[in-house]
Amino acid sequence: MRYKAEKMAMRSIRIPASIDSRLDALAKKTGRTKTYYIQEMIRTSLADLEDYYLADAISERVRSGAEKVYSLEEVERDLGLAD
């Protein structure tokens, strides 16, 4: 998947040697760089992490009573959709 050119930020991370070896092997087999695969992993995983932590925050608001929850029956009734 191609992404339009955008400004890049530099980050330094430490990864286990075993993961680095796997990245090396993958890069050599496919002709892509390790940076490419690291960026792909971040792109694909970041959306999942955002969803997870947002859902967790909303769940906490529901558990604490700060967020009102409606049943399907209530919604159908209020919208005039109940049988």
Residue frames as qw, qx, qy, qz and C-alpha x, y, z in Angstrom:
[[0.000, 0.891, 0.454, 0.000, 0.00, 0.00, 0.00],
 [0.434, 0.297, 0.002, 0.851, 1.39, 3.40, -0.94],
 [0.220, -0.816, -0.403, 0.352, 1.01, 6.51, 1.18],
 [0.325, 0.881, 0.039, 0.342, 1.48, 10.06, 0.00],
 [0.552, 0.213, -0.367, 0.718, 4.74, 11.65, 1.01],
 [0.397, -0.867, -0.185, -0.239, 4.47, 13.32, 4.36],
 [0.005, 0.752, -0.513, 0.413, 6.81, 14.84, 6.87],
 [0.838, -0.115, -0.522, 0.113, 8.56, 12.12, 8.85],
 [0.430, -0.792, 0.320, -0.294, 9.51, 12.19, 12.52],
 [0.514, 0.371, -0.743, 0.216, 12.52, 10.31, 13.81],
 [0.767, -0.517, 0.178, -0.335, 12.12, 7.86, 16.70],
 [0.288, 0.453, -0.830, 0.149, 14.64, 5.58, 18.25],
 [0.858, -0.295, 0.078, -0.413, 13.40, 2.26, 19.63],
 [0.118, -0.429, 0.893, -0.062, 14.98, -0.83, 21.08],
 [0.889, 0.065, -0.138, -0.431, 13.77, -4.19, 19.83],
 [0.787, -0.343, 0.511, 0.033, 14.87, -7.68, 20.77],
 [0.064, -0.494, 0.735, 0.461, 17.57, -9.19, 18.57],
 [0.376, 0.204, 0.901, 0.076, 15.20, -12.02, 17.62],
 [0.389, 0.781, 0.414, -0.260, 12.71, -9.55, 16.12],
 [0.085, 0.801, -0.365, -0.466, 15.49, -7.67, 14.35],
 [0.264, -0.234, 0.878, 0.325, 16.66, -10.95, 12.81],
 [0.413, 0.500, 0.760, -0.037, 13.16, -11.70, 11.59],
 [0.271, 0.880, 0.099, -0.378, 12.90, -8.21, 10.08],
 [0.106, -0.610, 0.638, 0.457, 16.29, -8.70, 8.38],
 [0.351, 0.059, 0.908, 0.219, 15.16, -11.99, 6.88],
 [0.379, 0.703, 0.575, -0.173, 11.84, -10.56, 5.69],
 [0.145, 0.866, -0.152, -0.454, 13.53, -7.51, 4.16],
 [0.171, -0.446, 0.770, 0.423, 16.07, -9.66, 2.32],
 [0.377, 0.256, 0.884, 0.107, 13.42, -12.06, 1.00],
 [0.304, 0.775, 0.546, -0.093, 11.16, -9.29, -0.28],
 [0.465, 0.350, 0.198, 0.789, 13.58, -6.55, -1.30],
 [0.215, -0.868, -0.200, -0.401, 11.93, -4.03, 1.01],
 [0.201, 0.490, -0.533, 0.659, 13.56, -2.23, 3.90],
 [0.343, -0.313, -0.781, 0.417, 13.16, -2.97, 7.58],
 [0.080, 0.187, 0.217, -0.955, 11.90, 0.60, 7.96],
 [0.449, -0.076, -0.504, -0.734, 9.11, -0.17, 5.49],
 [0.560, -0.277, -0.778, -0.068, 7.93, -3.13, 7.57],
 [0.250, -0.268, -0.584, 0.724, 8.21, -1.26, 10.86],
 [0.232, 0.100, -0.028, -0.967, 6.10, 1.58, 9.43],
 [0.533, -0.147, -0.643, -0.530, 3.54, -0.92, 8.12],
 [0.455, -0.290, -0.792, 0.285, 3.32, -2.59, 11.52],
 [0.061, -0.250, -0.387, 0.885, 2.75, 0.77, 13.20],
 [0.349, 0.014, -0.305, -0.886, 0.14, 1.86, 10.63],
 [0.577, -0.200, -0.703, -0.365, -1.86, -1.35, 10.90],
 [0.483, -0.305, -0.726, 0.384, -1.59, -1.71, 14.67],
 [0.055, -0.013, -0.264, 0.963, -2.15, 1.92, 15.63],
 [0.487, -0.219, -0.319, -0.783, -5.77, 1.94, 14.48],
 [0.693, -0.293, -0.658, -0.047, -6.47, -1.19, 16.54],
 [0.424, -0.166, -0.533, 0.713, -4.82, 0.35, 19.61],
 [0.154, -0.104, 0.030, -0.982, -6.78, 3.58, 19.18],
 [0.619, -0.278, -0.481, -0.555, -10.04, 1.63, 18.92],
 [0.654, -0.243, -0.676, 0.238, -9.22, -0.52, 21.94],
 [0.308, -0.152, -0.447, 0.826, -8.27, 2.34, 24.25],
 [0.297, -0.155, -0.128, -0.933, -11.18, 4.54, 23.12],
 [0.674, -0.303, -0.573, -0.354, -13.60, 1.66, 23.77],
 [0.569, -0.220, -0.629, 0.483, -11.99, 1.11, 27.17],
 [0.059, 0.002, -0.242, 0.968, -12.40, 4.79, 28.05],
 [0.500, -0.216, -0.302, -0.783, -16.06, 4.74, 26.98],
 [0.687, -0.265, -0.676, -0.033, -16.65, 1.52, 28.93],
 [0.378, -0.139, -0.546, 0.734, -15.21, 3.16, 32.03],
 [0.210, -0.081, 0.032, -0.974, -17.57, 6.13, 31.57],
 [0.653, -0.247, -0.503, -0.510, -20.52, 3.72, 31.27],
 [0.638, -0.215, -0.681, 0.287, -19.41, 1.73, 34.36],
 [0.242, -0.103, -0.420, 0.869, -19.02, 4.92, 36.39],
 [0.094, 0.720, 0.651, -0.219, -22.46, 6.20, 35.35],
 [0.088, -0.544, 0.127, 0.825, -21.04, 9.21, 33.52],
 [0.214, 0.156, -0.645, -0.717, -22.46, 7.94, 30.21],
 [0.686, 0.153, 0.382, -0.600, -26.15, 7.07, 29.73],
 [0.040, -0.112, 0.934, 0.338, -26.88, 3.74, 28.06],
 [0.655, 0.184, 0.076, -0.729, -30.10, 2.94, 26.21],
 [0.556, 0.043, 0.830, 0.023, -31.50, -0.49, 25.46],
 [0.048, 0.091, 0.727, 0.679, -32.63, -1.41, 21.95],
 [0.081, -0.629, -0.773, -0.029, -36.22, -1.44, 23.17],
 [0.144, -0.736, -0.247, 0.613, -35.88, 2.13, 24.51],
 [0.107, -0.338, 0.445, 0.822, -34.39, 3.38, 21.25],
 [0.007, -0.295, -0.830, -0.474, -37.07, 1.67, 19.14],
 [0.116, -0.720, -0.651, 0.209, -39.81, 3.08, 21.40],
 [0.152, -0.684, -0.066, 0.710, -38.40, 6.62, 21.39],
 [0.021, -0.286, 0.556, 0.780, -38.02, 6.58, 17.59],
 [0.683, 0.285, 0.149, -0.656, -41.47, 5.12, 17.05],
 [0.443, 0.387, -0.754, -0.291, -40.07, 1.87, 15.65],
 [0.284, -0.108, 0.884, -0.355, -41.48, -0.49, 18.28],
 [0.232, -0.197, -0.853, -0.425, -43.96, -3.11, 17.14]]
